[in-house]
Amino acid sequence: MGSPTSQAAPSLAGATAHESGGEELRQIRQGGSQRLPELLLLLPLVATVALAWVHVRSVRQHRLAVESASVDVTGVMLRDVFDVLAARTRRAAAAGLGYAVNEVARREFISPTAPLETQRLVTGILSALDSVAACACGPTLPVLGAFVYEVASGEVSTSGRVPLPADVAIARLGSLDFPPPPAGGAVRVLSAAGTGPPAPWLAFLVVLRFGDETLVVGVDVDVDSVGDALVRPAHEEIAEGFLPDADAPTEKFGLTVADPAGRVVYQTRSGAMGPEYHLPVWGPGYWDSGVPGSEDFLATASLSRSLLAQMIPGGLPRSPVPLVSATLLTAVGLSVVALLLLARGRRLLRMREEFVASVSHEFRTPLSQILLYAETLQMAEPPEETRSRAASVIAREARRLSHLVESSLAFVRSQRPEVGFDPTPLDLTLLTSEVVREQRATWAHRDVRIETVDGDDSVALVCVDGPTIRSAIRNLIDNAVRFGPDSQTVRVRISDEPMRIEVEDEGNGIPLDERRAVWEPFVRGTNAHAGSGSGIGLALVLQAARLHGGDVFVAEGPRGGAVVGFWIGVEAVERSRAVAPPPMEV
């Protein structure tokens, strides 16, 4: 009689070659389109980035238009402020300087050849200014003192509350290039400013002619008081007139004025946008400044954003950063989620393919054995020994197929573990003994001894799902026998505190760095035989343990092998004590 194995070899080899060719063809077909889903998922992200860039560019252009409009608006308001400021200053300066003009004109008319008493002229200017301040009949200048400067001789006469030292006055006025007196008796109020010496200064003056001499008559103003005395009233008048219904109009139309040294003499809170103006002491065009050599004040004006939103058509554009950032983050998040889902789908597809391949391989061996020995039994009057061996092999391989079918169904159900989960009180020791007897018959051909180390029967009563725990115990024993040596002893032990079942083998053990990975589907340790097993046994054990509120463990066995098992949560034990167990059929 020929060997059964040799009779089935051609058909099995043909099936293997056909599957191998089909696998290669499938890989070739999928290779070209493997990255296509990722590329398609990146297209929306690229489109989102492009739209975000267009939106930012559009908002930026809008903001530039708004800023340009704000410059125009604030420029008009700023010029109005300084028109009012110039008028106020002219009236204030005229109160004192007008006296000097009239006095010089009178002396020129009465006695043009007699010398002019410059000190008397200075005193008269200060008296006139004090009279205006006392009657409160007009704007007043924060005057420190008055002076008369003879341009030809360079002599100066000063007086006042804080009289200007003669050398300081000469140093200031001597650096300026005064224009000639206007013809026809006209009077021009001029102004001059500088950074020193010894500190920033501001003066209002007129240029007069007395006989053949040119006189510069003026008043020295307190720069630190200019803001409150002159700028603030003009600013408030324009802001209230331009924004009659606004709350705090001087804050919505902000204004900052700095002296030639850069010190701020007047400031109100303002918005973030607005023009800057260098003003030659209130600037030409506002009133007649025009003293070459005089330094500039700096005025900065701006409108608040809330005011611009009311004045500019369409209002101020909001910053696109929050919206664009949220859009980009959303797009990136969705792309990442889609890529993760795609990766998960591919992993599940790969797991399904590996599962089908593993189960198909596992089914092939017992089926071939059953087929071969069934054909043997069909032979005419086979020997008794052959019939007995054939029946034994058929029964063993049938049990093996039954176990594979149960494991496959359990793996499919593991995707929805709560379906069909029905815990009932069971005697765990009795259940374990039944599984051990089944496994002894299944693995008898390996000459493996499977022993049971019983625990306390009173403790072994637990509330569990019988089929799930039975499958977990069977897979633990199957894993120990399959990856261990022939003629080994496999020990099954039940322990309490916590309630657990463990299986000890005499194999090569599981390396420490692999003890977590072996619980994943289709993952085998380095000490496992290639192609052995379906690759889902320990994954089903993990699922069963967690369904019962427990977990799994791997340890090194005392005989060099591995101790692999699981424990059951306390709730399962407590539920079993509260419910009387029904009798279990054996």
Backbone torsions as a table, in degrees:
resi	resn	phi	psi	omega
1	MET	NA	130.7	-179.5
2	GLY	-71.7	162.8	179.7
3	SER	-71.3	133.0	178.2
4	PRO	-60.8	-35.2	-178.5
5	THR	-65.4	-41.3	-179.6
6	SER	-68.4	-28.2	179.3
7	GLN	-69.2	-35.1	-176.8
8	ALA	-90.3	-8.2	-173.5
9	ALA	-60.6	-43.6	-177.7
10	PRO	-60.9	-44.5	-178.4
11	SER	-65.8	-39.0	179.5
12	LEU	-68.6	-39.2	179.0
13	ALA	-64.6	-38.6	178.2
14	GLY	-64.4	-41.3	178.9
15	ALA	-63.8	-40.6	179.7
16	THR	-64.5	-42.7	178.9
17	ALA	-64.6	-38.6	179.3
18	HIS	-64.6	-42.9	179.3
19	GLU	-65.9	-38.9	-179.9
20	SER	-64.2	-42.3	177.6
21	GLY	-64.9	-39.4	177.8
22	GLY	-64.7	-36.2	178.1
23	GLU	-66.1	-43.2	178.5
24	GLU	-63.3	-41.6	178.9
25	LEU	-63.5	-39.8	179.4
26	ARG	-64.2	-41.6	179.4
27	GLN	-64.9	-37.2	179.2
28	ILE	-66.3	-39.8	-179.5
29	ARG	-68.6	-36.7	-177.2
30	GLN	-82.7	-17.2	-175.5
31	GLY	-63.0	-39.6	-177.1
32	GLY	-69.3	-32.1	-176.3
33	SER	-105.9	16.5	-176.4
34	GLN	-65.8	-38.7	-176.3
35	ARG	-96.0	-0.4	-177.8
36	LEU	-61.2	-44.0	178.6
37	PRO	-59.6	-40.0	178.5
38	GLU	-62.4	-41.9	179.2
39	LEU	-64.5	-39.8	178.4
40	LEU	-66.0	-34.9	178.5
41	LEU	-71.0	-27.6	179.3
42	LEU	-77.2	-21.3	-179.0
43	LEU	-60.6	-47.2	177.0
44	PRO	-60.5	-35.3	178.8
45	LEU	-65.6	-43.0	177.9
46	VAL	-63.9	-41.5	178.1
47	ALA	-63.0	-39.5	178.9
48	THR	-64.1	-43.0	178.2
49	VAL	-62.4	-41.5	179.2
50	ALA	-63.8	-44.6	178.8
51	LEU	-65.2	-38.0	178.0
52	ALA	-62.7	-41.2	179.0
53	TRP	-64.3	-42.7	177.8
54	VAL	-61.5	-41.5	-179.6
55	HIS	-65.0	-44.6	179.3
56	VAL	-62.3	-42.3	179.2
57	ARG	-63.5	-41.3	179.4
58	SER	-64.9	-44.6	179.3
59	VAL	-65.2	-36.5	179.0
60	ARG	-63.3	-43.3	177.9
61	GLN	-63.8	-39.5	177.0
62	HIS	-62.5	-43.0	-179.8
63	ARG	-64.0	-38.5	177.6
64	LEU	-62.4	-39.7	177.9
65	ALA	-65.2	-40.0	179.5
66	VAL	-66.2	-41.9	179.6
67	GLU	-64.7	-38.0	177.3
68	SER	-63.2	-42.7	177.5
69	ALA	-65.1	-38.5	-179.9
70	SER	-65.4	-34.5	177.0
71	VAL	-62.6	-42.5	179.7
72	ASP	-64.2	-45.6	-177.6
73	VAL	-65.4	-48.5	-178.4
74	THR	-67.9	-29.4	177.1
75	GLY	-63.8	-42.0	177.8
76	VAL	-63.3	-45.4	-178.8
77	MET	-65.9	-38.1	-179.6
78	LEU	-65.3	-40.8	178.3
79	ARG	-65.1	-37.1	177.3
80	ASP	-63.9	-40.6	178.4
81	VAL	-58.2	-46.2	-175.3
82	PHE	-80.1	-19.5	168.2
83	ASP	-63.6	-47.2	177.9
84	VAL	-64.3	-42.1	-179.5
85	LEU	-62.0	-40.5	179.5
86	ALA	-64.8	-42.2	179.8
87	ALA	-63.7	-43.8	179.3
88	ARG	-61.9	-43.8	-177.5
89	THR	-66.4	-39.0	179.1
90	ARG	-61.5	-43.7	179.6
91	ARG	-66.5	-39.0	-179.5
92	ALA	-67.1	-42.8	-178.8
93	ALA	-69.7	-31.2	-178.3
94	ALA	-63.6	-27.8	-178.5
95	ALA	-61.5	-39.6	-179.5
96	GLY	-94.2	-45.1	-177.2
97	LEU	-69.3	-26.3	176.8
98	GLY	-62.8	-36.0	176.6
99	TYR	-61.3	-44.7	-178.7
100	ALA	-63.9	-39.2	179.7
101	VAL	-62.4	-47.7	-178.7
102	ASN	-64.6	-39.6	-178.8
103	GLU	-65.5	-43.3	179.6
104	VAL	-66.2	-39.1	179.0
105	ALA	-64.9	-41.1	-179.7
106	ARG	-64.3	-47.9	180.0
107	ARG	-63.4	-35.8	178.5
108	GLU	-65.0	-33.4	-178.5
109	PHE	-80.4	-38.7	-174.4
110	ILE	-81.0	-54.9	-176.5
111	SER	-138.3	80.0	-176.1
112	PRO	-65.8	-18.6	-177.9
113	THR	-93.5	-15.0	-179.5
114	ALA	-77.0	144.4	179.1
115	PRO	-65.5	147.7	179.8
116	LEU	-85.5	134.3	179.0
117	GLU	-85.3	95.0	-174.2
118	THR	-66.7	-34.7	-179.1
119	GLN	-67.3	-38.1	176.6
120	ARG	-64.8	-36.5	179.0
121	LEU	-64.1	-42.2	179.4
122	VAL	-63.5	-43.7	180.0
123	THR	-64.1	-38.6	179.2
124	GLY	-64.8	-38.2	177.9
125	ILE	-61.1	-46.1	-178.2
126	LEU	-65.7	-38.3	179.2
127	SER	-64.2	-40.7	179.0
128	ALA	-63.7	-40.8	178.7
129	LEU	-66.8	-38.0	178.2
130	ASP	-65.0	-37.3	179.6
131	SER	-64.3	-41.0	177.9
132	VAL	-64.3	-42.8	-179.6
133	ALA	-66.1	-35.8	-177.5
134	ALA	-70.3	-36.9	-178.4
135	CYS	-86.8	-9.2	179.8
136	ALA	52.7	37.9	-178.0
137	CYS	-97.0	12.8	177.9
138	GLY	179.0	176.4	179.6
139	PRO	-67.6	146.1	-178.8
140	THR	-118.6	146.3	176.4
141	LEU	-91.7	144.1	174.0
142	PRO	-78.5	76.8	-171.4
143	VAL	-82.2	135.1	173.1
144	LEU	-95.1	-35.0	-179.5
145	GLY	-174.0	177.0	178.7
146	ALA	-125.5	162.3	-178.0
147	PHE	-151.9	155.7	171.2
148	VAL	-129.6	124.2	-174.7
149	TYR	-117.7	120.2	176.7
150	GLU	-89.1	111.6	-171.7
151	VAL	-64.6	-41.9	-174.8
152	ALA	-66.9	-47.6	-176.0
153	SER	-88.6	-19.7	-178.2
154	GLY	78.1	11.1	179.6
155	GLU	-85.4	153.1	-177.2
156	VAL	-140.3	142.0	173.8
157	SER	-119.3	131.2	-177.7
158	THR	-131.6	156.6	175.4
159	SER	-165.7	166.4	176.1
160	GLY	140.3	-174.0	-178.7
161	ARG	-63.9	-43.3	173.5
162	VAL	-126.1	81.4	-173.4
163	PRO	-61.1	141.2	-179.5
164	LEU	-80.2	125.7	177.5
165	PRO	-57.9	144.5	-175.2
166	ALA	-60.0	-42.6	-178.7
167	ASP	-65.7	-35.8	178.2
168	VAL	-68.0	-42.6	179.7
169	ALA	-62.7	-41.3	179.8
170	ILE	-66.0	-39.5	179.9
171	ALA	-65.0	-38.4	179.7
172	ARG	-71.7	-53.5	-172.8
173	LEU	-74.0	-28.8	-178.9
174	GLY	-68.6	-20.2	-179.8
175	SER	-84.8	-5.2	-176.7
176	LEU	-98.2	153.1	178.3
177	ASP	-111.3	93.7	-174.4
178	PHE	-75.7	141.6	177.0
179	PRO	-73.9	159.4	178.7
180	PRO	-68.1	155.6	178.1
181	PRO	-59.8	142.1	179.5
182	PRO	-64.9	148.1	-179.2
183	ALA	-78.1	159.2	174.8
184	GLY	75.7	16.6	177.2
185	GLY	77.6	8.7	178.3
186	ALA	-68.9	154.2	-178.7
187	VAL	-120.6	129.8	176.0
188	ARG	-119.4	123.3	176.1
189	VAL	-83.6	120.1	-178.9
190	LEU	-109.4	170.5	176.1
191	SER	-143.4	155.9	179.5
192	ALA	-150.1	152.1	-179.6
193	ALA	-151.2	163.1	178.9
194	GLY	-167.6	174.3	-179.0
195	THR	-91.0	-8.4	179.6
196	GLY	164.2	-173.8	-1.1
197	PRO	-83.6	164.9	-15.7
198	PRO	-91.7	-4.5	-178.0
199	ALA	-145.4	167.2	177.7
200	PRO	-55.5	141.6	-175.3
201	TRP	-140.2	162.9	179.2
202	LEU	-148.3	134.5	-178.5
203	ALA	-140.1	145.9	172.7
204	PHE	-114.9	138.2	-169.7
205	LEU	-155.2	166.9	172.5
206	VAL	-131.6	151.6	177.2
207	VAL	-106.8	122.4	-176.2
208	LEU	-123.5	160.1	174.7
209	ARG	-116.4	129.7	176.7
210	PHE	-127.6	103.1	-175.0
211	GLY	67.2	-123.2	178.5
212	ASP	-96.1	1.0	-175.6
213	GLU	-98.2	150.3	173.9
214	THR	-108.4	123.7	-178.2
215	LEU	-113.3	142.2	171.8
216	VAL	-113.9	112.6	-178.2
217	VAL	-111.0	127.3	-177.4
218	GLY	-157.2	179.5	178.4
219	VAL	-125.7	140.7	177.5
220	ASP	-93.1	125.4	-172.4
221	VAL	-105.7	143.7	176.1
222	ASP	-73.0	109.2	-175.8
223	VAL	-62.4	-39.0	-177.4
224	ASP	-65.7	-21.4	-178.9
225	SER	-98.7	-1.9	-177.5
226	VAL	-61.5	-41.1	-176.6
227	GLY	-57.7	-53.6	-177.6
228	ASP	-73.3	-35.9	-173.9
229	ALA	-79.3	-36.2	-173.1
230	LEU	-119.0	-49.3	-173.1
231	VAL	-70.2	-45.9	-175.4
232	ARG	-58.6	-49.3	179.2
233	PRO	-58.5	-41.1	179.4
234	ALA	-66.8	-40.7	179.5
235	HIS	-63.2	-45.8	-179.0
236	GLU	-65.2	-39.6	-179.4
237	GLU	-62.1	-46.4	-178.8
238	ILE	-70.4	-43.9	-177.7
239	ALA	-62.8	-42.8	179.7
240	GLU	-69.3	-34.2	178.2
241	GLY	-74.0	-34.2	-178.5
242	PHE	-81.9	-31.3	-178.8
243	LEU	-125.3	70.0	-173.3
244	PRO	-67.0	-26.9	-175.8
245	ASP	-101.4	5.0	-175.5
246	ALA	-89.8	145.3	171.8
247	ASP	-81.1	135.6	-178.2
248	ALA	49.2	64.4	-175.7
249	PRO	-61.8	-31.1	179.9
250	THR	-70.9	-16.8	175.1
251	GLU	-87.6	-32.9	176.6
252	LYS	-71.9	-34.8	171.9
253	PHE	-108.6	91.6	-173.6
254	GLY	-80.0	151.5	-178.5
255	LEU	-146.0	134.4	176.0
256	THR	-132.7	131.3	178.4
257	VAL	-125.4	130.2	179.1
258	ALA	-122.4	146.4	-180.0
259	ASP	-77.7	176.0	-177.1
260	PRO	-58.0	-23.9	178.6
261	ALA	-85.4	-2.1	179.2
262	GLY	92.7	1.0	178.0
263	ARG	-76.9	136.5	-179.4
264	VAL	-78.5	122.6	178.6
265	VAL	-103.9	-14.7	177.6
266	TYR	-157.3	136.7	-179.1
267	GLN	-158.6	137.8	169.7
268	THR	-127.0	158.7	179.1
269	ARG	-64.3	139.2	-174.9
270	SER	-141.3	174.0	177.9
271	GLY	-77.8	-170.0	-173.4
272	ALA	-94.2	-9.3	-175.8
273	MET	-124.2	146.1	175.6
274	GLY	162.2	164.1	-177.8
275	PRO	-87.0	165.2	174.1
276	GLU	-119.8	144.8	-178.7
277	TYR	-133.0	131.2	170.1
278	HIS	-90.2	119.0	-174.1
279	LEU	-112.4	116.5	174.1
280	PRO	-71.0	79.5	-176.7
281	VAL	52.4	70.7	-177.8
282	TRP	77.7	-6.3	164.1
283	GLY	86.6	143.5	173.9
284	PRO	-69.2	144.1	-176.3
285	GLY	99.0	-24.5	174.2
286	TYR	-86.6	-46.6	170.5
287	TRP	-161.6	175.8	-167.6
288	ASP	-80.1	104.6	175.5
289	SER	-95.4	-86.6	167.0
290	GLY	56.9	48.5	172.5
291	VAL	-115.7	102.5	180.0
292	PRO	-56.9	137.2	-177.9
293	GLY	99.5	-16.7	178.8
294	SER	-72.7	144.0	-179.6
295	GLU	-92.6	170.5	-169.5
296	ASP	-102.0	146.5	162.3
297	PHE	-89.2	158.3	178.5
298	LEU	-119.9	125.4	177.7
299	ALA	-116.9	132.6	177.7
300	THR	-123.8	129.1	-179.4
301	ALA	-126.2	152.7	178.0
302	SER	-157.8	157.5	175.6
303	LEU	-108.3	143.6	177.3
304	SER	-68.3	156.0	-178.8
305	ARG	-64.3	-35.6	180.0
306	SER	-66.1	-35.8	178.2
307	LEU	-71.5	-41.1	177.3
308	LEU	-62.3	-36.1	179.1
309	ALA	-61.8	-29.0	178.7
310	GLN	-84.0	-29.8	-172.3
311	MET	-92.3	-31.5	-175.3
312	ILE	-89.7	131.3	176.5
313	PRO	-58.5	127.7	-177.5
314	GLY	88.0	-12.2	177.6
315	GLY	73.9	178.6	178.2
316	LEU	-74.4	133.4	175.6
317	PRO	-71.2	136.0	177.2
318	ARG	-73.1	154.0	179.3
319	SER	-62.7	130.0	-178.9
320	PRO	-80.2	-5.0	-173.4
321	VAL	-61.1	-48.4	179.9
322	PRO	-61.0	-45.4	-178.1
323	LEU	-66.1	-45.6	-179.5
324	VAL	-64.6	-41.8	179.2
325	SER	-62.3	-44.6	179.0
326	ALA	-63.3	-40.5	179.2
327	THR	-64.3	-45.6	-180.0
328	LEU	-64.9	-42.5	179.0
329	LEU	-63.3	-40.2	178.0
330	THR	-63.8	-44.8	179.6
331	ALA	-63.2	-44.0	178.7
332	VAL	-64.0	-42.5	179.0
333	GLY	-61.8	-44.3	178.8
334	LEU	-64.6	-39.1	178.4
335	SER	-64.9	-41.5	178.6
336	VAL	-63.9	-43.8	178.5
337	VAL	-61.6	-42.9	179.8
338	ALA	-63.7	-41.2	178.2
339	LEU	-64.9	-39.3	177.2
340	LEU	-64.2	-42.4	177.8
341	LEU	-64.4	-38.7	178.0
342	LEU	-64.1	-43.8	178.1
343	ALA	-62.9	-40.4	178.6
344	ARG	-64.5	-41.2	178.3
345	GLY	-62.0	-41.1	177.9
346	ARG	-66.7	-38.5	178.8
347	ARG	-64.7	-41.6	177.6
348	LEU	-65.3	-38.3	177.9
349	LEU	-64.6	-42.0	178.1
350	ARG	-64.5	-39.8	177.4
351	MET	-63.0	-40.9	179.1
352	ARG	-64.0	-42.4	178.9
353	GLU	-64.4	-42.5	178.1
354	GLU	-65.5	-37.2	178.7
355	PHE	-63.9	-46.4	179.8
356	VAL	-62.9	-43.8	-179.9
357	ALA	-63.5	-43.8	-178.7
358	SER	-65.5	-46.5	-178.6
359	VAL	-65.9	-39.0	178.2
360	SER	-61.6	-42.1	178.7
361	HIS	-65.2	-42.2	-179.6
362	GLU	-67.3	-34.4	179.1
363	PHE	-72.5	-31.1	-173.7
364	ARG	-62.9	-43.5	-175.9
365	THR	-64.4	-52.7	179.0
366	PRO	-65.5	-33.9	178.5
367	LEU	-65.5	-41.3	178.5
368	SER	-64.1	-38.6	177.6
369	GLN	-65.1	-44.8	179.0
370	ILE	-61.6	-44.0	-179.2
371	LEU	-62.2	-45.3	-177.6
372	LEU	-63.8	-45.5	-177.8
373	TYR	-75.8	-26.0	172.9
374	ALA	-66.8	-40.5	175.9
375	GLU	-64.7	-33.0	177.2
376	THR	-63.6	-43.3	179.2
377	LEU	-65.0	-24.7	179.6
378	GLN	-78.1	-8.4	178.2
379	MET	-67.4	153.7	-178.4
380	ALA	-67.8	114.3	174.9
381	GLU	46.6	67.8	174.8
382	PRO	-69.5	155.6	179.2
383	PRO	-59.5	154.1	-179.2
384	GLU	-59.6	-40.0	-179.6
385	GLU	-63.4	-39.2	178.8
386	THR	-67.0	-41.9	178.9
387	ARG	-62.4	-41.9	-179.2
388	SER	-64.9	-43.5	179.5
389	ARG	-65.9	-40.8	179.9
390	ALA	-62.8	-43.7	178.8
391	ALA	-63.1	-40.0	179.6
392	SER	-63.6	-44.8	-179.5
393	VAL	-66.3	-42.1	179.4
394	ILE	-60.8	-44.1	179.6
395	ALA	-63.9	-43.8	-179.9
396	ARG	-62.4	-46.9	-178.6
397	GLU	-69.4	-29.7	175.3
398	ALA	-65.6	-42.4	176.2
399	ARG	-62.8	-38.6	178.6
400	ARG	-63.5	-42.1	176.4
401	LEU	-63.1	-41.8	178.1
402	SER	-59.4	-42.3	178.5
403	HIS	-64.1	-40.9	179.0
404	LEU	-64.0	-40.8	179.0
405	VAL	-63.3	-45.3	179.5
406	GLU	-62.8	-41.5	179.2
407	SER	-65.0	-40.4	179.5
408	SER	-64.0	-44.6	178.4
409	LEU	-65.4	-37.8	178.6
410	ALA	-65.3	-37.5	178.9
411	PHE	-66.6	-39.1	176.6
412	VAL	-64.0	-42.2	179.6
413	ARG	-69.7	-20.2	-177.5
414	SER	-65.2	-18.7	175.5
415	GLN	-69.2	-24.9	173.8
416	ARG	-133.4	74.7	-169.9
417	PRO	-65.4	-24.3	-176.9
418	GLU	-74.6	-16.0	-179.2
419	VAL	-75.4	126.8	178.4
420	GLY	77.6	7.4	179.5
421	PHE	-82.8	115.0	-173.3
422	ASP	-137.2	86.6	-179.5
423	PRO	-69.0	135.7	174.7
424	THR	-139.1	154.5	178.8
425	PRO	-65.8	125.6	-179.9
426	LEU	-136.1	153.1	173.9
427	ASP	-84.2	106.6	-174.3
428	LEU	-66.6	-33.4	179.1
429	THR	-65.8	-44.2	179.7
430	LEU	-65.9	-41.0	178.5
431	LEU	-61.8	-41.9	179.3
432	THR	-65.0	-40.1	179.6
433	SER	-62.3	-39.6	178.2
434	GLU	-62.5	-44.6	-179.8
435	VAL	-64.2	-39.6	180.0
436	VAL	-62.2	-42.3	179.2
437	ARG	-62.3	-40.5	177.6
438	GLU	-62.6	-44.0	-177.4
439	GLN	-69.7	-30.6	176.0
440	ARG	-61.7	-43.5	179.4
441	ALA	-68.2	-36.8	-177.8
442	THR	-67.2	-39.1	-174.1
443	TRP	-106.7	23.4	179.9
444	ALA	-63.4	-32.1	-178.1
445	HIS	-69.0	-15.2	177.8
446	ARG	-91.7	0.0	-179.4
447	ASP	56.4	40.1	-179.6
448	VAL	-97.8	134.8	176.1
449	ARG	-96.6	125.2	179.2
450	ILE	-115.0	114.3	-176.0
451	GLU	-111.1	151.5	177.8
452	THR	-114.8	128.4	173.8
453	VAL	-103.8	101.1	-173.9
454	ASP	-73.6	152.6	174.0
455	GLY	-105.0	-160.8	178.7
456	ASP	-76.9	122.4	-176.8
457	ASP	-61.5	-33.6	-178.5
458	SER	-69.0	-30.8	179.7
459	VAL	-83.4	-27.4	-175.1
460	ALA	-74.3	1.0	177.7
461	LEU	-85.8	113.7	-175.6
462	VAL	-135.0	160.3	179.6
463	CYS	-100.5	99.9	-174.7
464	VAL	-137.2	168.8	172.3
465	ASP	-86.0	111.1	-172.3
466	GLY	-55.9	-53.5	-178.8
467	PRO	-59.6	-36.5	-178.9
468	THR	-67.7	-45.8	-179.7
469	ILE	-68.2	-38.9	177.8
470	ARG	-59.3	-45.0	179.0
471	SER	-64.1	-38.2	-179.7
472	ALA	-64.8	-45.2	179.3
473	ILE	-63.6	-43.3	-179.8
474	ARG	-61.2	-41.0	-179.4
475	ASN	-69.1	-34.4	176.4
476	LEU	-63.5	-46.1	179.6
477	ILE	-66.7	-42.7	179.1
478	ASP	-59.1	-41.5	179.3
479	ASN	-65.8	-40.8	-179.6
480	ALA	-66.2	-42.5	-178.6
481	VAL	-72.3	-41.7	-173.3
482	ARG	-65.8	-39.5	-176.5
483	PHE	-101.7	11.7	176.1
484	GLY	-108.6	175.4	-179.2
485	PRO	-78.3	162.3	172.8
486	ASP	-67.6	155.8	177.0
487	SER	63.3	21.2	177.1
488	GLN	-86.4	170.6	176.1
489	THR	-112.4	121.0	178.4
490	VAL	-104.4	126.0	-177.0
491	ARG	-110.0	128.8	177.9
492	VAL	-109.1	123.6	-172.8
493	ARG	-127.3	138.0	174.5
494	ILE	-111.1	126.6	-179.2
495	SER	-128.6	161.0	176.3
496	ASP	-117.2	173.4	178.8
497	GLU	55.3	68.1	-5.3
498	PRO	-85.2	167.8	178.6
499	MET	-65.8	121.8	-177.5
500	ARG	-149.0	157.5	176.1
501	ILE	-124.5	129.7	-179.4
502	GLU	-134.9	150.1	-179.3
503	VAL	-124.4	127.0	-178.8
504	GLU	-111.0	131.6	176.9
505	ASP	-118.5	-179.1	-179.5
506	GLU	-120.0	31.9	-180.0
507	GLY	-84.4	-153.8	-177.7
508	ASN	-86.4	-2.6	-179.7
509	GLY	79.6	179.1	179.7
510	ILE	-119.8	121.9	179.4
511	PRO	-55.1	150.9	-175.9
512	LEU	-60.4	-38.7	-177.1
513	ASP	-77.2	-3.1	179.7
514	GLU	-111.1	1.5	-171.0
515	ARG	-73.5	-16.1	174.0
516	ARG	-94.7	-35.3	-175.9
517	ALA	-69.7	-29.1	-174.7
518	VAL	-66.4	-13.1	179.7
519	TRP	-85.4	-7.0	177.2
520	GLU	-80.1	149.9	178.7
521	PRO	-61.6	137.6	173.9
522	PHE	65.2	20.7	175.8
523	VAL	-105.8	128.8	179.5
524	ARG	-121.1	146.6	177.1
525	GLY	-73.3	167.3	-179.0
526	THR	-68.2	-22.4	-179.6
527	ASN	-88.0	-2.3	-178.3
528	ALA	-82.4	153.5	177.5
529	HIS	-75.5	135.5	-179.9
530	ALA	-62.7	132.7	175.9
531	GLY	77.4	4.2	-177.5
532	SER	-90.7	129.1	177.3
533	GLY	85.4	165.9	-178.7
534	SER	-83.9	-17.0	179.0
535	GLY	85.1	8.9	-177.7
536	ILE	-121.7	-0.7	-174.4
537	GLY	-61.5	-54.1	-178.2
538	LEU	-69.1	-29.9	175.9
539	ALA	-62.8	-37.2	177.1
540	LEU	-69.6	-34.1	176.0
541	VAL	-63.5	-44.5	178.2
542	LEU	-60.4	-44.1	179.5
543	GLN	-62.2	-42.6	-179.9
544	ALA	-63.7	-42.1	-179.3
545	ALA	-63.3	-43.5	-177.1
546	ARG	-73.8	-27.8	174.1
547	LEU	-63.6	-28.4	-179.0
548	HIS	-101.6	21.3	175.9
549	GLY	74.1	20.2	-178.5
550	GLY	-119.4	-156.3	-179.8
551	ASP	-157.8	-179.1	-177.2
552	VAL	-112.8	167.3	179.0
553	PHE	-153.7	156.2	174.5
554	VAL	-135.2	133.8	178.7
555	ALA	-140.5	167.0	177.1
556	GLU	-84.2	130.6	-178.1
557	GLY	-78.1	156.9	-179.5
558	PRO	-67.9	-18.2	-179.0
559	ARG	-106.0	19.2	176.0
560	GLY	93.5	-12.6	179.1
561	GLY	-87.2	-151.6	-179.5
562	ALA	-119.5	148.8	171.6
563	VAL	-112.0	112.6	-176.0
564	VAL	-121.1	134.5	-179.3
565	GLY	-168.6	-169.4	179.1
566	PHE	-147.3	158.1	176.2
567	TRP	-123.3	156.3	-174.4
568	ILE	-108.4	141.2	-177.9
569	GLY	-64.0	159.8	-177.5
570	VAL	-64.4	-32.0	-177.4
571	GLU	-61.8	-35.2	179.1
572	ALA	-64.3	-38.7	178.8
573	VAL	-69.9	-41.2	-179.1
574	GLU	-67.1	-38.8	177.7
575	ARG	-63.5	-34.7	-179.2
576	SER	-68.0	-29.5	179.1
577	ARG	-75.6	-23.7	-178.4
578	ALA	-87.0	-14.9	-177.2
579	VAL	-120.2	131.5	178.8
580	ALA	-73.4	128.3	-177.7
581	PRO	-75.3	138.4	174.5
582	PRO	-75.6	159.3	178.3
583	PRO	-64.3	139.9	-176.9
584	MET	-102.1	129.2	178.9
585	GLU	-74.8	138.4	-179.8
586	VAL	-113.7	NA	NA
